[in-house]
Amino acid sequence: MEETDRFFMEKNTVYHLSEGERNQTNDYLEAVRAFGRLTSQSLYIIDYQKKNFEYVSDSPLFLCGHTPDEVREMGYNFYFRNVKGVDLDLLLTINEVGFGFYDDLPVEERKLYSISYDFHLVDNGKEILVNQQLTPIYLTDDGKIWKAMCLISLSAKDRAGNICVFKHGSDEFWHFDRSENSWKCEQKAQLTEREIEILRLCVRGLSINEIASRVCLAPDTVKFHRRKLFAKIGAQNMTEALAYATGKKLM
């Protein structure tokens, strides 16, 4: 068995495709390439029938010194070469529990779900903690993921893991508790209009005093709203708060 086959099991291996299934993908890579040109995140497409990467963007974060063509050629071997051992085991666990979660969903809802998690890439001996989000693009007739889109960005966390599943349009999400080996349903934090306003101004790089002037509040009041926001979402700093808010589509 190839090492890369460890990532593939009955639940996420596509064996045969009908003509109707194949017709779903006519020219879809043009839209993917356009998105890749627009985003600063690393973008790639997994083909679960061919067990490889169909597309890899040229953003350097995910490439670890390789060209997109080289990463596409390596496919899943890229992980064995550029992810440290303990995080490689983590990715295999995520692969198993993620597809187990997905397999229990109604087929007609499966495209609405995405999974997010953090792991270390090793680039020239230096470990970089990244966040990966994966969502289905095409399904087979029996509901298996045929092709999936992955986005890689720098993680705002301080450790690997942080495995969560989100449903589009829902205020609920599911967090995987590794100590109990189970999924737990949680509610997204509800931000006030003032908290969202402060976050958006922080994205623009404004200081506390500049934000206070913009929203007609005292600087101490802005700091008070910021502390409440951090406590509400469990963030230690504005970087974590922004990552949480954007990742969970709260703003």
C-alpha positions as CSV (number, residue, x, y, z in Angstrom):
1,M,0.0,0.0,0.0
2,E,1.3,3.5,-0.9
3,E,1.8,5.9,2.1
4,T,-0.7,8.3,0.6
5,D,-3.4,5.6,0.6
6,R,-3.5,6.1,4.4
7,F,-5.5,9.3,3.6
8,F,-8.1,7.3,1.7
9,M,-10.7,4.9,3.0
10,E,-14.0,3.5,1.8
11,K,-15.9,6.7,2.9
12,N,-13.7,9.1,0.9
13,T,-12.6,7.0,-2.1
14,V,-14.5,7.5,-5.4
15,Y,-14.2,4.4,-7.6
16,H,-16.4,5.1,-10.7
17,L,-18.0,8.2,-12.2
18,S,-21.0,8.3,-14.4
19,E,-21.2,10.6,-17.5
20,G,-23.6,12.8,-15.6
21,E,-21.2,13.2,-12.7
22,R,-18.3,14.0,-15.1
23,N,-20.5,16.6,-16.8
24,Q,-20.7,18.6,-13.6
25,T,-17.1,19.8,-14.0
26,N,-17.1,21.3,-17.5
27,D,-14.7,24.3,-17.4
28,Y,-15.0,24.7,-13.6
29,L,-11.2,25.1,-13.3
30,E,-11.4,28.5,-15.0
31,A,-13.4,29.8,-12.1
32,V,-11.0,28.2,-9.7
33,R,-8.0,29.9,-11.4
34,A,-9.8,33.2,-11.3
35,F,-10.4,32.9,-7.6
36,G,-6.8,31.9,-7.1
37,R,-5.7,35.1,-8.8
38,L,-7.9,37.2,-6.4
39,T,-7.1,35.6,-3.0
40,S,-3.9,36.0,-1.0
41,Q,-4.6,32.6,0.5
42,S,-3.2,29.3,-0.9
43,L,-5.8,27.4,-2.8
44,Y,-5.9,23.9,-4.1
45,I,-8.4,21.3,-5.4
46,I,-8.4,17.6,-4.2
47,D,-9.7,15.0,-6.6
48,Y,-10.8,12.0,-4.5
49,Q,-11.3,9.8,-7.5
50,K,-7.7,10.3,-8.8
51,K,-6.4,10.7,-5.2
52,N,-4.3,13.8,-6.2
53,F,-4.4,17.5,-6.4
54,E,-6.1,18.8,-9.5
55,Y,-5.1,22.4,-9.0
56,V,-2.6,24.3,-6.8
57,S,-2.3,28.1,-6.7
58,D,1.0,29.9,-6.8
59,S,0.6,31.5,-3.3
60,P,3.9,30.6,-1.6
61,L,2.5,29.8,1.8
62,F,1.5,26.3,1.0
63,L,4.3,25.5,-1.5
64,C,7.2,25.1,1.0
65,G,9.7,26.2,-1.7
66,H,8.2,24.1,-4.5
67,T,6.5,25.2,-7.6
68,P,2.7,24.7,-8.0
69,D,3.4,22.0,-10.6
70,E,5.8,20.2,-8.3
71,V,3.2,20.2,-5.5
72,R,0.5,19.0,-7.9
73,E,2.8,16.2,-9.0
74,M,3.6,15.2,-5.4
75,G,-0.1,15.1,-4.5
76,Y,-0.6,13.6,-1.0
77,N,3.2,12.8,-0.8
78,F,3.5,16.6,-0.2
79,Y,2.2,16.1,3.3
80,F,4.6,13.3,4.1
81,R,7.5,15.5,3.0
82,N,6.4,18.8,4.5
83,V,4.4,18.1,7.7
84,K,6.1,17.0,10.9
85,G,5.2,13.5,12.2
86,V,2.9,14.4,15.0
87,D,0.9,16.7,12.8
88,L,0.8,14.2,10.0
89,D,-0.9,11.8,12.5
90,L,-3.2,14.6,13.4
91,L,-4.1,15.1,9.7
92,L,-4.9,11.4,9.4
93,T,-7.2,11.6,12.4
94,I,-8.9,14.7,11.0
95,N,-9.4,12.8,7.7
96,E,-11.0,9.9,9.5
97,V,-13.3,11.8,11.9
98,G,-14.2,14.5,9.3
99,F,-15.4,12.0,6.8
100,G,-17.2,10.1,9.6
101,F,-19.1,13.3,10.5
102,Y,-19.8,13.9,6.8
103,D,-21.0,10.4,6.2
104,D,-23.8,10.9,8.8
105,L,-25.2,14.0,7.0
106,P,-28.2,14.0,4.6
107,V,-26.8,13.8,1.1
108,E,-28.8,16.9,0.0
109,E,-27.1,19.0,2.7
110,R,-23.5,17.9,2.3
111,K,-22.3,20.7,0.2
112,L,-23.3,23.2,2.9
113,Y,-20.6,21.9,5.4
114,S,-16.9,22.8,5.6
115,I,-14.2,21.7,8.0
116,S,-11.4,23.9,9.5
117,Y,-8.2,22.8,11.4
118,D,-4.7,23.9,12.1
119,F,-1.4,22.1,11.5
120,H,2.3,22.8,10.9
121,L,4.0,23.0,7.6
122,V,7.8,22.7,7.5
123,D,9.5,25.1,5.1
124,N,13.3,25.0,5.0
125,G,13.4,23.5,8.6
126,K,11.0,26.2,9.9
127,E,7.6,25.2,11.3
128,I,4.7,27.4,10.2
129,L,1.3,27.0,11.8
130,V,-1.4,27.2,9.1
131,N,-5.2,26.9,9.0
132,Q,-6.9,24.8,6.4
133,Q,-10.5,25.0,5.4
134,L,-12.0,22.3,3.1
135,T,-15.4,22.3,1.5
136,P,-17.0,20.0,-1.2
137,I,-17.4,21.2,-4.8
138,Y,-18.8,18.1,-6.5
139,L,-20.5,15.0,-5.1
140,T,-21.1,11.6,-6.7
141,D,-24.6,10.4,-7.1
142,D,-24.4,8.5,-3.9
143,G,-23.1,11.6,-2.0
144,K,-19.4,11.0,-1.7
145,I,-17.1,14.0,-2.1
146,W,-15.6,13.8,-5.6
147,K,-13.8,17.2,-5.6
148,A,-13.1,19.5,-2.8
149,M,-11.6,23.0,-2.4
150,C,-9.0,23.8,0.2
151,L,-7.9,27.2,1.5
152,I,-4.7,27.7,3.5
153,S,-3.9,30.8,5.5
154,L,-1.7,31.6,8.5
155,S,-3.3,30.4,11.7
156,A,-4.2,32.8,14.5
157,K,-3.9,29.9,17.1
158,D,-0.9,28.9,19.0
159,R,-1.1,25.1,18.5
160,A,-2.3,22.5,16.0
161,G,-5.7,20.9,16.0
162,N,-8.8,23.2,16.6
163,I,-11.0,21.0,14.5
164,C,-14.4,22.5,13.7
165,V,-17.2,21.8,11.2
166,F,-19.4,24.6,10.0
167,K,-22.7,24.6,8.2
168,H,-23.4,27.5,5.8
169,G,-26.2,29.7,7.1
170,S,-26.3,28.1,10.6
171,D,-25.4,29.7,14.0
172,E,-24.2,26.2,15.2
173,F,-20.8,24.6,14.6
174,W,-19.3,21.4,15.8
175,H,-15.9,21.1,17.6
176,F,-14.0,17.9,17.8
177,D,-12.9,17.1,21.4
178,R,-9.8,15.0,20.9
179,S,-9.6,14.0,24.6
180,E,-13.1,12.5,24.4
181,N,-12.9,11.5,20.7
182,S,-16.3,13.1,20.0
183,W,-18.0,16.0,18.3
184,K,-19.7,18.7,20.4
185,C,-22.3,21.1,19.0
186,E,-21.7,24.7,20.0
187,Q,-23.3,28.1,19.2
188,K,-21.4,30.8,17.4
189,A,-20.9,34.0,19.5
190,Q,-23.4,36.7,18.7
191,L,-21.6,40.0,18.3
192,T,-23.2,43.4,18.8
193,E,-23.2,46.1,16.1
194,R,-20.7,48.1,18.1
195,E,-18.3,45.1,18.4
196,I,-18.6,44.4,14.6
197,E,-17.9,48.1,13.9
198,I,-14.8,48.1,16.1
199,L,-13.5,44.9,14.4
200,R,-14.0,46.3,10.9
201,L,-12.1,49.5,11.9
202,C,-9.3,47.4,13.3
203,V,-9.1,45.5,10.0
204,R,-8.3,48.9,8.4
205,G,-5.4,49.4,10.8
206,L,-6.9,52.2,12.9
207,S,-5.6,52.7,16.4
208,I,-7.8,52.8,19.5
209,N,-7.7,56.6,19.5
210,E,-8.6,56.7,15.8
211,I,-11.5,54.3,16.3
212,A,-12.7,56.3,19.3
213,S,-12.8,59.4,17.2
214,R,-14.5,57.6,14.3
215,V,-17.3,56.2,16.5
216,C,-17.6,59.1,18.8
217,L,-16.6,57.3,22.0
218,A,-13.9,57.7,24.6
219,P,-10.8,55.5,24.0
220,D,-11.5,53.8,27.3
221,T,-15.0,52.9,26.1
222,V,-13.6,51.4,22.9
223,K,-11.2,49.3,25.1
224,F,-14.1,48.2,27.2
225,H,-16.0,47.0,24.1
226,R,-12.8,45.3,22.9
227,R,-12.3,43.4,26.2
228,K,-16.0,42.3,26.1
229,L,-15.5,41.0,22.6
230,F,-12.3,39.1,23.5
231,A,-14.0,37.5,26.5
232,K,-17.1,36.6,24.4
233,I,-15.1,34.7,21.7
234,G,-12.1,33.5,23.8
235,A,-9.5,35.6,21.9
236,Q,-6.3,36.8,23.4
237,N,-5.7,39.6,20.9
238,M,-7.2,41.4,17.9
239,T,-5.5,39.0,15.5
240,E,-7.3,36.0,17.1
241,A,-10.6,38.0,17.3
242,L,-10.4,38.8,13.6
243,A,-9.6,35.2,12.6
244,Y,-12.5,34.0,14.7
245,A,-15.0,36.5,13.3
246,T,-14.0,36.0,9.7
247,G,-13.7,32.2,10.0
248,K,-17.2,31.9,11.5
249,K,-18.6,34.6,9.2
250,L,-19.7,37.0,12.0
251,M,-18.9,40.2,10.2
